[in-house]
Amino acid sequence: MEAYLTTLAVYIGIWRLGWFNPSIVYDHLGEIYSALIIGSFIFCVFLYIKGHVAPSSTDSGSSGNVIADFYWGMELYPRIGRSFDIKVFTNCRFGMMSWAVLAVSYCIKQYEQNGAIADSMLVSTGLMLVYITKFFWWEKGYWSTMDIAHDRAGFYICWGCLVWVPSVYTSPALYLVKHPNTLGLSSSLAILFAGLLCIYINYDCDRQRQLFRATNGKCRIWGKPPSKIEAAYVTELGETKKSLLLTSGWWGVSHHFHYIPEIAASFFWTLPALFENYLPYFYFLFLTILLFDRAQRDEQRCRTKYKKYWAAYCKQVPYKVIPFLY
């Protein structure tokens, strides 16, 4: 959180002091993205070779397929030296922070070319920054998500965070630089409120699960003790371990209900672009596909891991993502 706030403060500060003009970033996006695409691809080749010749831990290995190994990655937790965690750098320090820095840059570019920032840009960028700030506020909880705990560091994760996040995730604000809309106070407040509500619900879903795990189920969810399933599973080493599956609160609504407010939030920070062009909504559509695919992959993983206990969980919480539909 401190690194994120310091980055934004320094970036805005050097602009206000006249030491650097962030509009240059917008003016040279083609060169910047080209460098990221090529450099990140080379970095992923490095990760592939490193996974073969110098893995950082025992959480590594080859599937026997070169393409699969390059795409999905060789190592779960690759490091350079003892302290430089590659996934933390690509996912958090570069991916999420570049999202915030670019969104701010687009606001500054619009201000410098028009003399003002449109309310549509303020709403869109404001919601993005709240979401990113929420991410860094909750960053420790991110370590238990599929990105960190299960997906290996390959092209899928690392190239995605180094290239796809700064280029595609910021696209609604990028579009608004040249296409500012005037929403009006009432529309701006309505979209802002709806987006903030979605971000809060997304945070509260993660907070409930994190609290449940931290207290081993000895907590209160929505004002009462949580309902749960005590599950057992066998590790790759043959050890039998126990785990608790939360079946109340948001996690009693569907298996991955937290994806719904996340998708909805992305819609609301894209909505200020209105509907004159479909391009700003590419990120919203991409995120929807990504999260539904991730939900399906997590379903398969949990079904294999928990077996009969997962069947019991599915009986108690029958919907995967959308209540009454899926």
MIMILO-339534 format. One record per residue (C-alpha): residue number from 1; residue in one letter; x, y, z. Coordinates in nm, 4 decimals. Layout:
torti k:NUM; r:A; px:X; py:Y; pz:Z
...
// end
This chain:
torti k:1; r:M; px:0.0000; py:0.0000; pz:0.0000
torti k:2; r:E; px:0.2807; py:0.2403; pz:0.0912
torti k:3; r:A; px:0.4619; py:0.1782; pz:-0.2387
torti k:4; r:Y; px:0.1396; py:0.2396; pz:-0.4342
torti k:5; r:L; px:0.0541; py:0.5658; pz:-0.2577
torti k:6; r:T; px:0.4147; py:0.6860; pz:-0.2837
torti k:7; r:T; px:0.4191; py:0.6089; pz:-0.6563
torti k:8; r:L; px:0.1038; py:0.8119; pz:-0.7240
torti k:9; r:A; px:0.2115; py:1.0983; pz:-0.4970
torti k:10; r:V; px:0.5544; py:1.1262; pz:-0.6597
torti k:11; r:Y; px:0.4095; py:1.0958; pz:-1.0121
torti k:12; r:I; px:0.1525; py:1.3711; pz:-0.9562
torti k:13; r:G; px:0.4053; py:1.5776; pz:-0.7602
torti k:14; r:I; px:0.6700; py:1.5872; pz:-1.0346
torti k:15; r:W; px:0.3974; py:1.6899; pz:-1.2807
torti k:16; r:R; px:0.2808; py:1.9745; pz:-1.0574
torti k:17; r:L; px:0.6414; py:2.0867; pz:-1.0067
torti k:18; r:G; px:0.6941; py:2.0924; pz:-1.3823
torti k:19; r:W; px:0.9685; py:1.8299; pz:-1.3794
torti k:20; r:F; px:0.7818; py:1.5838; pz:-1.6007
torti k:21; r:N; px:0.4788; py:1.6032; pz:-1.8278
torti k:22; r:P; px:0.2689; py:1.2809; pz:-1.8159
torti k:23; r:S; px:0.1121; py:1.3782; pz:-2.1489
torti k:24; r:I; px:0.4302; py:1.2411; pz:-2.3051
torti k:25; r:V; px:0.3168; py:0.8951; pz:-2.1926
torti k:26; r:Y; px:-0.0061; py:0.9278; pz:-2.3901
torti k:27; r:D; px:0.1752; py:1.0729; pz:-2.6938
torti k:28; r:H; px:0.4147; py:0.7754; pz:-2.7054
torti k:29; r:L; px:0.1842; py:0.4892; pz:-2.6131
torti k:30; r:G; px:0.2626; py:0.3063; pz:-2.9366
torti k:31; r:E; px:0.6336; py:0.2958; pz:-2.8583
torti k:32; r:I; px:0.5714; py:0.2126; pz:-2.4918
torti k:33; r:Y; px:0.3384; py:-0.0778; pz:-2.5678
torti k:34; r:S; px:0.5676; py:-0.2085; pz:-2.8411
torti k:35; r:A; px:0.8577; py:-0.2131; pz:-2.5954
torti k:36; r:L; px:0.6408; py:-0.3859; pz:-2.3344
torti k:37; r:I; px:0.5208; py:-0.6506; pz:-2.5801
torti k:38; r:I; px:0.8709; py:-0.7394; pz:-2.6996
torti k:39; r:G; px:1.0450; py:-0.7010; pz:-2.3633
torti k:40; r:S; px:0.7817; py:-0.9020; pz:-2.1774
torti k:41; r:F; px:0.7993; py:-1.1828; pz:-2.4334
torti k:42; r:I; px:1.1754; py:-1.2028; pz:-2.3843
torti k:43; r:F; px:1.1187; py:-1.2015; pz:-2.0073
torti k:44; r:C; px:0.8794; py:-1.4969; pz:-2.0417
torti k:45; r:V; px:1.1434; py:-1.6848; pz:-2.2422
torti k:46; r:F; px:1.3819; py:-1.6180; pz:-1.9527
torti k:47; r:L; px:1.1256; py:-1.7609; pz:-1.7081
torti k:48; r:Y; px:1.0871; py:-2.0731; pz:-1.9222
torti k:49; r:I; px:1.4631; py:-2.1318; pz:-1.9324
torti k:50; r:K; px:1.5005; py:-2.0527; pz:-1.5618
torti k:51; r:G; px:1.2294; py:-2.3044; pz:-1.4767
torti k:52; r:H; px:1.4325; py:-2.5749; pz:-1.6523
torti k:53; r:V; px:1.7833; py:-2.4931; pz:-1.5355
torti k:54; r:A; px:1.7512; py:-2.2989; pz:-1.2079
torti k:55; r:P; px:1.4076; py:-2.3345; pz:-1.0402
torti k:56; r:S; px:1.3643; py:-2.1381; pz:-0.7183
torti k:57; r:S; px:1.1778; py:-2.4119; pz:-0.5323
torti k:58; r:T; px:1.0298; py:-2.7597; pz:-0.5619
torti k:59; r:D; px:0.7029; py:-2.6046; pz:-0.6863
torti k:60; r:S; px:0.8200; py:-2.6339; pz:-1.0457
torti k:61; r:G; px:0.8220; py:-2.8847; pz:-1.3252
torti k:62; r:S; px:0.7520; py:-2.9545; pz:-1.6893
torti k:63; r:S; px:0.4326; py:-3.0916; pz:-1.8380
torti k:64; r:G; px:0.6318; py:-3.2360; pz:-2.1262
torti k:65; r:N; px:0.4777; py:-2.9896; pz:-2.3718
torti k:66; r:V; px:0.6940; py:-2.6909; pz:-2.4681
torti k:67; r:I; px:0.4009; py:-2.4671; pz:-2.5591
torti k:68; r:A; px:0.2093; py:-2.5490; pz:-2.2411
torti k:69; r:D; px:0.5176; py:-2.4929; pz:-2.0266
torti k:70; r:F; px:0.5853; py:-2.1556; pz:-2.1862
torti k:71; r:Y; px:0.2220; py:-2.0438; pz:-2.1677
torti k:72; r:W; px:0.1298; py:-2.1653; pz:-1.8183
torti k:73; r:G; px:0.4788; py:-2.1418; pz:-1.6703
torti k:74; r:M; px:0.7322; py:-2.3715; pz:-1.5127
torti k:75; r:E; px:0.7474; py:-2.2344; pz:-1.1572
torti k:76; r:L; px:0.4782; py:-2.1463; pz:-0.9058
torti k:77; r:Y; px:0.6934; py:-1.9042; pz:-0.7048
torti k:78; r:P; px:0.9961; py:-1.7995; pz:-0.9143
torti k:79; r:R; px:1.2448; py:-1.5635; pz:-0.7561
torti k:80; r:I; px:1.5564; py:-1.3783; pz:-0.8582
torti k:81; r:G; px:1.7947; py:-1.4111; pz:-0.5672
torti k:82; r:R; px:1.6305; py:-1.4611; pz:-0.2292
torti k:83; r:S; px:1.4016; py:-1.1627; pz:-0.2090
torti k:84; r:F; px:1.2822; py:-1.0602; pz:-0.5576
torti k:85; r:D; px:0.9462; py:-1.2338; pz:-0.6064
torti k:86; r:I; px:0.8699; py:-1.2305; pz:-0.9779
torti k:87; r:K; px:0.4930; py:-1.2745; pz:-0.9538
torti k:88; r:V; px:0.4610; py:-1.0002; pz:-0.6918
torti k:89; r:F; px:0.6549; py:-0.7696; pz:-0.9243
torti k:90; r:T; px:0.4625; py:-0.8506; pz:-1.2430
torti k:91; r:N; px:0.1156; py:-0.8745; pz:-1.0872
torti k:92; r:C; px:0.1282; py:-0.6013; pz:-0.8241
torti k:93; r:R; px:0.4256; py:-0.3709; pz:-0.8513
torti k:94; r:F; px:0.4087; py:-0.3334; pz:-1.2284
torti k:95; r:G; px:0.0647; py:-0.4461; pz:-1.3458
torti k:96; r:M; px:-0.1626; py:-0.2796; pz:-1.0911
torti k:97; r:M; px:0.0548; py:0.0281; pz:-1.0395
torti k:98; r:S; px:0.0896; py:0.0915; pz:-1.4132
torti k:99; r:W; px:-0.2906; py:0.0755; pz:-1.4377
torti k:100; r:A; px:-0.3179; py:0.3586; pz:-1.1838
torti k:101; r:V; px:-0.0344; py:0.5653; pz:-1.3320
torti k:102; r:L; px:-0.1739; py:0.5408; pz:-1.6859
torti k:103; r:A; px:-0.5263; py:0.6312; pz:-1.5725
torti k:104; r:V; px:-0.3873; py:0.9435; pz:-1.4048
torti k:105; r:S; px:-0.1822; py:1.0208; pz:-1.7178
torti k:106; r:Y; px:-0.4961; py:1.0117; pz:-1.9332
torti k:107; r:C; px:-0.6680; py:1.2572; pz:-1.6992
torti k:108; r:I; px:-0.3726; py:1.4938; pz:-1.7205
torti k:109; r:K; px:-0.3624; py:1.4631; pz:-2.1002
torti k:110; r:Q; px:-0.7314; py:1.5572; pz:-2.1244
torti k:111; r:Y; px:-0.6772; py:1.8478; pz:-1.8875
torti k:112; r:E; px:-0.3861; py:1.9818; pz:-2.0911
torti k:113; r:Q; px:-0.5634; py:1.9548; pz:-2.4261
torti k:114; r:N; px:-0.9056; py:2.0812; pz:-2.3129
torti k:115; r:G; px:-0.8268; py:2.2929; pz:-2.0071
torti k:116; r:A; px:-1.0578; py:2.0770; pz:-1.7947
torti k:117; r:I; px:-1.1301; py:1.7157; pz:-1.7058
torti k:118; r:A; px:-1.4756; py:1.5962; pz:-1.8149
torti k:119; r:D; px:-1.7052; py:1.4510; pz:-1.5512
torti k:120; r:S; px:-1.7091; py:1.1260; pz:-1.7501
torti k:121; r:M; px:-1.3303; py:1.0960; pz:-1.7141
torti k:122; r:L; px:-1.3446; py:1.1847; pz:-1.3450
torti k:123; r:V; px:-1.6040; py:0.9152; pz:-1.2753
torti k:124; r:S; px:-1.4269; py:0.6482; pz:-1.4796
torti k:125; r:T; px:-1.0809; py:0.7193; pz:-1.3427
torti k:126; r:G; px:-1.2115; py:0.7730; pz:-0.9902
torti k:127; r:L; px:-1.3724; py:0.4283; pz:-0.9839
torti k:128; r:M; px:-1.0591; py:0.2661; pz:-1.1268
torti k:129; r:L; px:-0.8407; py:0.4285; pz:-0.8616
torti k:130; r:V; px:-1.0774; py:0.3250; pz:-0.5823
torti k:131; r:Y; px:-1.0681; py:-0.0335; pz:-0.7101
torti k:132; r:I; px:-0.6872; py:-0.0320; pz:-0.7367
torti k:133; r:T; px:-0.6550; py:0.1249; pz:-0.3911
torti k:134; r:K; px:-0.8831; py:-0.1474; pz:-0.2575
torti k:135; r:F; px:-0.6535; py:-0.4050; pz:-0.4159
torti k:136; r:F; px:-0.3461; py:-0.2698; pz:-0.2389
torti k:137; r:W; px:-0.5378; py:-0.2274; pz:0.0882
torti k:138; r:W; px:-0.6287; py:-0.5970; pz:0.0659
torti k:139; r:E; px:-0.3001; py:-0.7051; pz:-0.0954
torti k:140; r:K; px:-0.2142; py:-0.9694; pz:0.1663
torti k:141; r:G; px:-0.5404; py:-1.1466; pz:0.0871
torti k:142; r:Y; px:-0.4349; py:-1.1596; pz:-0.2781
torti k:143; r:W; px:-0.1683; py:-1.4177; pz:-0.1912
torti k:144; r:S; px:-0.4370; py:-1.6844; pz:-0.1476
torti k:145; r:T; px:-0.6088; py:-1.6208; pz:-0.4822
torti k:146; r:M; px:-0.5738; py:-1.8438; pz:-0.7877
torti k:147; r:D; px:-0.3283; py:-1.6019; pz:-0.9531
torti k:148; r:I; px:-0.0690; py:-1.6445; pz:-0.6790
torti k:149; r:A; px:-0.1512; py:-1.9750; pz:-0.5113
torti k:150; r:H; px:-0.2211; py:-2.1919; pz:-0.8178
torti k:151; r:D; px:-0.1276; py:-2.0290; pz:-1.1507
torti k:152; r:R; px:0.2375; py:-2.0659; pz:-1.2462
torti k:153; r:A; px:0.4502; py:-1.7753; pz:-1.3636
torti k:154; r:G; px:0.4436; py:-1.8037; pz:-1.7410
torti k:155; r:F; px:0.3222; py:-1.6122; pz:-2.0423
torti k:156; r:Y; px:-0.0408; py:-1.6284; pz:-1.9232
torti k:157; r:I; px:0.0205; py:-1.4442; pz:-1.5948
torti k:158; r:C; px:0.3430; py:-1.2492; pz:-1.6463
torti k:159; r:W; px:0.2963; py:-1.1232; pz:-2.0022
torti k:160; r:G; px:-0.0656; py:-1.0529; pz:-1.9137
torti k:161; r:C; px:0.0271; py:-0.8344; pz:-1.6164
torti k:162; r:L; px:0.3167; py:-0.6621; pz:-1.7930
torti k:163; r:V; px:0.1303; py:-0.5885; pz:-2.1182
torti k:164; r:W; px:-0.2400; py:-0.6721; pz:-2.1060
torti k:165; r:V; px:-0.3215; py:-0.4959; pz:-1.7790
torti k:166; r:P; px:-0.1674; py:-0.1555; pz:-1.8622
torti k:167; r:S; px:-0.2965; py:-0.1582; pz:-2.2198
torti k:168; r:V; px:-0.6436; py:-0.3156; pz:-2.2004
torti k:169; r:Y; px:-0.7528; py:-0.2493; pz:-1.8416
torti k:170; r:T; px:-0.6973; py:0.1232; pz:-1.8899
torti k:171; r:S; px:-0.8771; py:0.1359; pz:-2.2268
torti k:172; r:P; px:-1.2019; py:0.3019; pz:-2.1044
torti k:173; r:A; px:-1.0043; py:0.6032; pz:-1.9774
torti k:174; r:L; px:-0.7842; py:0.5988; pz:-2.2889
torti k:175; r:Y; px:-1.0963; py:0.6256; pz:-2.5056
torti k:176; r:L; px:-1.2302; py:0.9150; pz:-2.2985
torti k:177; r:V; px:-0.9195; py:1.1269; pz:-2.3626
torti k:178; r:K; px:-1.0431; py:1.2050; pz:-2.7152
torti k:179; r:H; px:-1.4114; py:1.1354; pz:-2.6556
torti k:180; r:P; px:-1.5109; py:1.3273; pz:-2.3412
torti k:181; r:N; px:-1.8783; py:1.3063; pz:-2.2553
torti k:182; r:T; px:-2.0737; py:1.5372; pz:-2.0285
torti k:183; r:L; px:-2.2798; py:1.3185; pz:-1.7979
torti k:184; r:G; px:-2.4248; py:1.5824; pz:-1.5704
torti k:185; r:L; px:-2.4271; py:1.5778; pz:-1.1932
torti k:186; r:S; px:-2.7118; py:1.3322; pz:-1.1396
torti k:187; r:S; px:-2.5823; py:1.0742; pz:-1.3889
torti k:188; r:S; px:-2.2273; py:1.1099; pz:-1.2610
torti k:189; r:L; px:-2.3332; py:1.0545; pz:-0.9017
torti k:190; r:A; px:-2.5554; py:0.7596; pz:-0.9955
torti k:191; r:I; px:-2.2761; py:0.5820; pz:-1.1869
torti k:192; r:L; px:-2.0234; py:0.6668; pz:-0.9153
torti k:193; r:F; px:-2.2484; py:0.5327; pz:-0.6393
torti k:194; r:A; px:-2.3256; py:0.2112; pz:-0.8289
torti k:195; r:G; px:-1.9579; py:0.1536; pz:-0.9029
torti k:196; r:L; px:-1.8513; py:0.2197; pz:-0.5440
torti k:197; r:L; px:-2.1192; py:-0.0188; pz:-0.4174
torti k:198; r:C; px:-1.9907; py:-0.2945; pz:-0.6471
torti k:199; r:I; px:-1.6314; py:-0.2369; pz:-0.5364
torti k:200; r:Y; px:-1.7384; py:-0.2513; pz:-0.1712
torti k:201; r:I; px:-1.9313; py:-0.5750; pz:-0.2183
torti k:202; r:N; px:-1.6324; py:-0.7265; pz:-0.4001
torti k:203; r:Y; px:-1.4121; py:-0.6226; pz:-0.1068
torti k:204; r:D; px:-1.6606; py:-0.7503; pz:0.1507
torti k:205; r:C; px:-1.6724; py:-1.0922; pz:-0.0191
torti k:206; r:D; px:-1.2957; py:-1.1225; pz:0.0103
torti k:207; r:R; px:-1.3017; py:-0.9832; pz:0.3639
torti k:208; r:Q; px:-1.5509; py:-1.2471; pz:0.4781
torti k:209; r:R; px:-1.3411; py:-1.5308; pz:0.3396
torti k:210; r:Q; px:-1.0194; py:-1.3886; pz:0.4815
torti k:211; r:L; px:-1.1776; py:-1.3429; pz:0.8267
torti k:212; r:F; px:-1.3212; py:-1.6948; pz:0.8148
torti k:213; r:R; px:-0.9820; py:-1.8449; pz:0.7347
torti k:214; r:A; px:-0.7905; py:-1.6328; pz:0.9849
torti k:215; r:T; px:-1.0209; py:-1.7300; pz:1.2733
torti k:216; r:N; px:-1.0645; py:-2.0923; pz:1.1644
torti k:217; r:G; px:-1.4376; py:-2.0323; pz:1.1347
torti k:218; r:K; px:-1.4727; py:-1.8737; pz:1.4805
torti k:219; r:C; px:-1.6183; py:-1.5438; pz:1.3682
torti k:220; r:R; px:-1.9477; py:-1.3850; pz:1.2715
torti k:221; r:I; px:-2.0666; py:-1.3479; pz:0.9131
torti k:222; r:W; px:-2.3619; py:-1.1178; pz:0.8599
torti k:223; r:G; px:-2.4103; py:-1.1017; pz:1.2356
torti k:224; r:K; px:-2.4117; py:-1.4735; pz:1.3137
torti k:225; r:P; px:-2.1731; py:-1.7709; pz:1.3315
torti k:226; r:P; px:-2.0876; py:-1.8944; pz:0.9804
torti k:227; r:S; px:-2.2125; py:-2.2230; pz:0.8417
torti k:228; r:K; px:-1.9364; py:-2.4421; pz:0.7057
torti k:229; r:I; px:-1.8329; py:-2.7836; pz:0.5828
torti k:230; r:E; px:-1.5332; py:-2.9536; pz:0.7401
torti k:231; r:A; px:-1.3450; py:-3.1056; pz:0.4482
torti k:232; r:A; px:-1.0425; py:-3.3336; pz:0.4278
torti k:233; r:Y; px:-0.8048; py:-3.3737; pz:0.1361
torti k:234; r:V; px:-0.4856; py:-3.5601; pz:0.0520
torti k:235; r:T; px:-0.1757; py:-3.3654; pz:-0.0586
torti k:236; r:E; px:0.0635; py:-3.4738; pz:-0.3346
torti k:237; r:L; px:0.2919; py:-3.6078; pz:-0.0599
torti k:238; r:G; px:0.0132; py:-3.8302; pz:0.0718
torti k:239; r:E; px:-0.0603; py:-3.6237; pz:0.3822
torti k:240; r:T; px:-0.4224; py:-3.5867; pz:0.4930
torti k:241; r:K; px:-0.5159; py:-3.2313; pz:0.5838
torti k:242; r:K; px:-0.8355; py:-3.0548; pz:0.6820
torti k:243; r:S; px:-0.9958; py:-2.7407; pz:0.5474
torti k:244; r:L; px:-1.3143; py:-2.5433; pz:0.6152
torti k:245; r:L; px:-1.5508; py:-2.4477; pz:0.3336
torti k:246; r:L; px:-1.7584; py:-2.1370; pz:0.4044
torti k:247; r:T; px:-2.1249; py:-2.1749; pz:0.3093
torti k:248; r:S; px:-2.2775; py:-1.8548; pz:0.4463
torti k:249; r:G; px:-2.2558; py:-1.4825; pz:0.3778
torti k:250; r:W; px:-2.1695; py:-1.3974; pz:0.0194
torti k:251; r:W; px:-2.0150; py:-1.7439; pz:-0.0120
torti k:252; r:G; px:-2.3520; py:-1.9004; pz:0.0548
torti k:253; r:V; px:-2.5010; py:-1.7192; pz:-0.2447
torti k:254; r:S; px:-2.2729; py:-1.8827; pz:-0.5036
torti k:255; r:H; px:-1.9248; py:-2.0372; pz:-0.5207
torti k:256; r:H; px:-1.7725; py:-1.7323; pz:-0.6884
torti k:257; r:F; px:-2.0211; py:-1.4558; pz:-0.6176
torti k:258; r:H; px:-1.7332; py:-1.2063; pz:-0.5749
torti k:259; r:Y; px:-1.6841; py:-1.2117; pz:-0.9529
torti k:260; r:I; px:-2.0254; py:-1.0524; pz:-1.0104
torti k:261; r:P; px:-1.9531; py:-0.7176; pz:-0.8377
torti k:262; r:E; px:-1.6055; py:-0.7149; pz:-0.9951
torti k:263; r:I; px:-1.7526; py:-0.7501; pz:-1.3440
torti k:264; r:A; px:-2.0244; py:-0.4968; pz:-1.2612
torti k:265; r:A; px:-1.7662; py:-0.2460; pz:-1.1328
torti k:266; r:S; px:-1.5780; py:-0.2702; pz:-1.4634
torti k:267; r:F; px:-1.9045; py:-0.1965; pz:-1.6438
torti k:268; r:F; px:-1.9683; py:0.1150; pz:-1.4363
torti k:269; r:W; px:-1.6223; py:0.2647; pz:-1.4918
torti k:270; r:T; px:-1.6726; py:0.1993; pz:-1.8643
torti k:271; r:L; px:-2.0284; py:0.3383; pz:-1.8732
torti k:272; r:P; px:-1.9134; py:0.7062; pz:-1.8820
torti k:273; r:A; px:-1.7978; py:0.6339; pz:-2.2385
torti k:274; r:L; px:-2.1678; py:0.5817; pz:-2.3193
torti k:275; r:F; px:-2.2528; py:0.3701; pz:-2.6242
torti k:276; r:E; px:-2.1198; py:0.5571; pz:-2.9253
torti k:277; r:N; px:-1.8477; py:0.2972; pz:-2.9761
torti k:278; r:Y; px:-1.8088; py:-0.0635; pz:-2.8685
torti k:279; r:L; px:-1.4299; py:-0.0433; pz:-2.8157
torti k:280; r:P; px:-1.4383; py:0.0828; pz:-2.4539
torti k:281; r:Y; px:-1.6423; py:-0.2252; pz:-2.3593
torti k:282; r:F; px:-1.3794; py:-0.4720; pz:-2.4798
torti k:283; r:Y; px:-1.2245; py:-0.4833; pz:-2.1322
torti k:284; r:F; px:-1.5634; py:-0.5469; pz:-1.9701
torti k:285; r:L; px:-1.6322; py:-0.8365; pz:-2.2101
torti k:286; r:F; px:-1.2803; py:-0.9741; pz:-2.1695
torti k:287; r:L; px:-1.3039; py:-0.9632; pz:-1.7891
torti k:288; r:T; px:-1.6381; py:-1.1442; pz:-1.7981
torti k:289; r:I; px:-1.4908; py:-1.4267; pz:-2.0084
torti k:290; r:L; px:-1.1736; py:-1.4366; pz:-1.7961
torti k:291; r:L; px:-1.3546; py:-1.4636; pz:-1.4634
torti k:292; r:F; px:-1.6068; py:-1.7214; pz:-1.5808
torti k:293; r:D; px:-1.3196; py:-1.9303; pz:-1.7175
torti k:294; r:R; px:-1.1343; py:-1.8870; pz:-1.3887
torti k:295; r:A; px:-1.4442; py:-1.9960; pz:-1.1986
torti k:296; r:Q; px:-1.4672; py:-2.3096; pz:-1.4116
torti k:297; r:R; px:-1.0989; py:-2.3908; pz:-1.3589
torti k:298; r:D; px:-1.1359; py:-2.3411; pz:-0.9853
torti k:299; r:E; px:-1.4430; py:-2.5668; pz:-0.9842
torti k:300; r:Q; px:-1.2416; py:-2.8466; pz:-1.1456
torti k:301; r:R; px:-0.9530; py:-2.7967; pz:-0.9030
torti k:302; r:C; px:-1.1806; py:-2.8039; pz:-0.5956
torti k:303; r:R; px:-1.3739; py:-3.1039; pz:-0.7248
torti k:304; r:T; px:-1.0484; py:-3.2969; pz:-0.7619
torti k:305; r:K; px:-0.9109; py:-3.1786; pz:-0.4280
torti k:306; r:Y; px:-1.2139; py:-3.2173; pz:-0.1998
torti k:307; r:K; px:-1.4083; py:-3.4938; pz:-0.3783
torti k:308; r:K; px:-1.7149; py:-3.5900; pz:-0.1713
torti k:309; r:Y; px:-1.6847; py:-3.2780; pz:0.0421
torti k:310; r:W; px:-1.7080; py:-3.0613; pz:-0.2673
torti k:311; r:A; px:-2.0170; py:-3.2530; pz:-0.3733
torti k:312; r:A; px:-2.1674; py:-3.1746; pz:-0.0321
torti k:313; r:Y; px:-2.0700; py:-2.8097; pz:-0.0737
torti k:314; r:C; px:-2.2324; py:-2.7938; pz:-0.4184
torti k:315; r:K; px:-2.5491; py:-2.9437; pz:-0.2749
torti k:316; r:Q; px:-2.5619; py:-2.6736; pz:-0.0093
torti k:317; r:V; px:-2.4510; py:-2.3912; pz:-0.2428
torti k:318; r:P; px:-2.5771; py:-2.5017; pz:-0.5875
torti k:319; r:Y; px:-2.4768; py:-2.2020; pz:-0.8026
torti k:320; r:K; px:-2.1259; py:-2.1427; pz:-0.9386
torti k:321; r:V; px:-2.1389; py:-1.7692; pz:-1.0114
torti k:322; r:I; px:-2.4837; py:-1.6231; pz:-1.0855
torti k:323; r:P; px:-2.7608; py:-1.7221; pz:-0.8402
torti k:324; r:F; px:-3.0489; py:-1.9132; pz:-1.0053
torti k:325; r:L; px:-2.8719; py:-1.9119; pz:-1.3447
torti k:326; r:Y; px:-2.5234; py:-2.0613; pz:-1.3276
// end
